[in-house]
């Protein structure tokens, strides 16, 4: 594990110390968990943004609609085979 040194504003450091004491966790573990959650949220936000962008792209919509038509046909073929 690598070591990282940083400075924090006094008020944030006080909040960190208070919360770490309440949770009975070392401050570094609390920071690690908080940073991990924050980075996951950034990834999730980027993923959502890409879907929204794709939803406005006419080529992506056409591909999705074409794929849905093929999927629907496959379902119909499967249904015909079971009858």
Secondary structure, DSSP 8 states (H G I E B T S, - for coil): ---------HHHHHHHHHHHHHHT--HHHHHHHHHHHHHHHHHHHHHHHHHHHHHT-HHHHHHHHHHHHHHHHHHHHHHHHH-
